[in-house]
Amino acid sequence: MFSYDFNDYIPMLIVILKAIGIGLVGFGIASLLKRFIVNVLTKVEFLKNEEKFLISLGKLVYYFVLLITMIALLEVLGLKYITQPFIDLINQVMVYIPNIIGAGIILFLGILFSKIAKEFVKSLLITLQVDEFGKKYKIDNISTVIANVVYLVLVLLVILASLNTLQITIITQPATEMIASILLTLPKIIAAALVFGIIFFIGKFFAEIVANIADDLEIDELAKEAGISSQRLKFKELVKYVIMTFVVLIGLSQAFDYIDAKALYTLTQNFIEILFKVIIASVIIFAGAYLGTQLQKRLDNRNLGIFIKTALIILSIILSLPYLGIAPNVVYSLVFALSIGVGLAFALAFGLGGKDVAKEILEDILRKNKKLNSENKEN
């Protein structure tokens, strides 16, 4: 028969009780921390909108405490060969825990400060009636835009500071370099936006003045006389649109130059040059049509008037072609072809279809010459 001594089981019972105690305490602490994060922090005023984040944080803390508890349980039970890898991992993590906590505190306080600064800037601009000034130029919510820009800059600075606190080079160095490049570029972007805004406002003021001058000069009446008027489009509005197009392109080119966007700068410069040439070509054609219409009105012969008007319009179109980027050789060839075509058409019309007319003209010329000669002989 076997004899059992109760004292032999006391150490085992102590170990089991220790394990149960550690498990209960660990589970209780994990549950309390989770409830505190989820139920208490979500009621804080500035954290009400972060409920999902707090729930996730609560679960993370809960399972982390349970993990520590399980490691402690296994240690008590003497299963060190299972717990040792976890202990090594936790030791490595614990080295970065102070940095992570510091980064979290900096991030939390920094975002809180950024939100307060955003609301302060917005309230200040509203008090200074910046929005009322913007509405005069059909620009809404200037204060909100500026406040959001300030908030963005501050948040980027906070993120940069929190990443530096982590001191994890593999993670922080690329992110730090990216944010630093954004912060270096941001002043250029703001300067470019200011330059564009200044050019736009000055250009809009200038366009209004020139449009009013065009209206005072009654260019619409000149267009009617030239036969190119339209009821839908007034020249005053056309002048304004053209000038504003120039202004926007010039503003964009200067803005692109500020941010060193060379390709976009070159593109806008090319657009400006093309638009300028198109305007010159349009002015030449308008002048040709106007002169042709005026000469047509002053000639008694209707057919001759139509011919001269058409000729002047064609001539003005030909003169405008070089400004549209068409090579001079092409223009010369076109003029030469038109001249030959008109000459041949006139010759054929006069020679084939106008024999009788030509005969009458020649007989009239001969008759006048005979009459003139006879008068000279009598004298």
Secondary structure in CASP SS format (residue, H / E / C, confidence):
PFRMAT SS
TARGET T0000
AUTHOR 0000-0000-0000
METHOD secondary structure of the structure
MODEL  1
M C 1.00
F C 1.00
S C 1.00
Y C 1.00
D C 1.00
F H 1.00
N H 1.00
D H 1.00
Y H 1.00
I H 1.00
P H 1.00
M H 1.00
L H 1.00
I H 1.00
V H 1.00
I H 1.00
L H 1.00
K H 1.00
A H 1.00
I H 1.00
G H 1.00
I H 1.00
G H 1.00
L H 1.00
V H 1.00
G H 1.00
F H 1.00
G H 1.00
I H 1.00
A H 1.00
S H 1.00
L H 1.00
L H 1.00
K H 1.00
R H 1.00
F H 1.00
I H 1.00
V H 1.00
N H 1.00
V H 1.00
L H 1.00
T H 1.00
K H 1.00
V C 1.00
E H 1.00
F H 1.00
L H 1.00
K H 1.00
N H 1.00
E H 1.00
E H 1.00
K H 1.00
F H 1.00
L H 1.00
I H 1.00
S H 1.00
L H 1.00
G H 1.00
K H 1.00
L H 1.00
V H 1.00
Y H 1.00
Y H 1.00
F H 1.00
V H 1.00
L H 1.00
L H 1.00
I H 1.00
T H 1.00
M H 1.00
I H 1.00
A H 1.00
L H 1.00
L H 1.00
E H 1.00
V H 1.00
L C 1.00
G C 1.00
L C 1.00
K H 1.00
Y H 1.00
I H 1.00
T H 1.00
Q H 1.00
P H 1.00
F H 1.00
I H 1.00
D H 1.00
L H 1.00
I H 1.00
N H 1.00
Q H 1.00
V H 1.00
M H 1.00
V H 1.00
Y H 1.00
I H 1.00
P H 1.00
N H 1.00
I H 1.00
I H 1.00
G H 1.00
A H 1.00
G H 1.00
I H 1.00
I H 1.00
L H 1.00
F H 1.00
L H 1.00
G H 1.00
I H 1.00
L H 1.00
F H 1.00
S H 1.00
K H 1.00
I H 1.00
A H 1.00
K H 1.00
E H 1.00
F H 1.00
V H 1.00
K H 1.00
S H 1.00
L H 1.00
L H 1.00
I H 1.00
T H 1.00
L C 1.00
Q C 1.00
V H 1.00
D H 1.00
E H 1.00
F H 1.00
G H 1.00
K H 1.00
K H 1.00
Y C 1.00
K C 1.00
I C 1.00
D C 1.00
N C 1.00
I H 1.00
S H 1.00
T H 1.00
V H 1.00
I H 1.00
A H 1.00
N H 1.00
V H 1.00
V H 1.00
Y H 1.00
L H 1.00
V H 1.00
L H 1.00
V H 1.00
L H 1.00
L H 1.00
V H 1.00
I H 1.00
L H 1.00
A H 1.00
S H 1.00
L H 1.00
N H 1.00
T H 1.00
L H 1.00
Q C 1.00
I C 1.00
T H 1.00
I H 1.00
I H 1.00
T H 1.00
Q H 1.00
P H 1.00
A H 1.00
T H 1.00
E H 1.00
M H 1.00
I H 1.00
A H 1.00
S H 1.00
I H 1.00
L H 1.00
L H 1.00
T H 1.00
L H 1.00
P H 1.00
K H 1.00
I H 1.00
I H 1.00
A H 1.00
A H 1.00
A H 1.00
L H 1.00
V H 1.00
F H 1.00
G H 1.00
I H 1.00
I H 1.00
F H 1.00
F H 1.00
I H 1.00
G H 1.00
K H 1.00
F H 1.00
F H 1.00
A H 1.00
E H 1.00
I H 1.00
V H 1.00
A H 1.00
N H 1.00
I H 1.00
A H 1.00
D H 1.00
D H 1.00
L C 1.00
E C 1.00
I H 1.00
D H 1.00
E H 1.00
L H 1.00
A H 1.00
K H 1.00
E H 1.00
A H 1.00
G C 1.00
I C 1.00
S C 1.00
S C 1.00
Q C 1.00
R C 1.00
L C 1.00
K C 1.00
F H 1.00
K H 1.00
E H 1.00
L H 1.00
V H 1.00
K H 1.00
Y H 1.00
V H 1.00
I H 1.00
M H 1.00
T H 1.00
F H 1.00
V H 1.00
V H 1.00
L H 1.00
I H 1.00
G H 1.00
L H 1.00
S H 1.00
Q H 1.00
A H 1.00
F H 1.00
D H 1.00
Y H 1.00
I C 1.00
D C 1.00
A C 1.00
K H 1.00
A H 1.00
L H 1.00
Y H 1.00
T H 1.00
L H 1.00
T H 1.00
Q H 1.00
N H 1.00
F H 1.00
I H 1.00
E H 1.00
I H 1.00
L H 1.00
F H 1.00
K H 1.00
V H 1.00
I H 1.00
I H 1.00
A H 1.00
S H 1.00
V H 1.00
I H 1.00
I H 1.00
F H 1.00
A H 1.00
G H 1.00
A H 1.00
Y H 1.00
L H 1.00
G H 1.00
T H 1.00
Q H 1.00
L H 1.00
Q H 1.00
K H 1.00
R H 1.00
L C 1.00
D C 1.00
N C 1.00
R H 1.00
N H 1.00
L H 1.00
G H 1.00
I H 1.00
F H 1.00
I H 1.00
K H 1.00
T H 1.00
A H 1.00
L H 1.00
I H 1.00
I H 1.00
L H 1.00
S H 1.00
I H 1.00
I H 1.00
L H 1.00
S H 1.00
L H 1.00
P H 1.00
Y H 1.00
L H 1.00
G C 1.00
I C 1.00
A C 1.00
P H 1.00
N H 1.00
V H 1.00
V H 1.00
Y H 1.00
S H 1.00
L H 1.00
V H 1.00
F H 1.00
A H 1.00
L H 1.00
S H 1.00
I H 1.00
G H 1.00
V H 1.00
G H 1.00
L H 1.00
A H 1.00
F H 1.00
A H 1.00
L H 1.00
A H 1.00
F H 1.00
G H 1.00
L H 1.00
G H 1.00
G C 1.00
K H 1.00
D H 1.00
V H 1.00
A H 1.00
K H 1.00
E H 1.00
I H 1.00
L H 1.00
E H 1.00
D H 1.00
I H 1.00
L H 1.00
R H 1.00
K H 1.00
N H 1.00
K H 1.00
K H 1.00
L H 1.00
N H 1.00
S H 1.00
E H 1.00
N H 1.00
K H 1.00
E H 1.00
N C 1.00
END
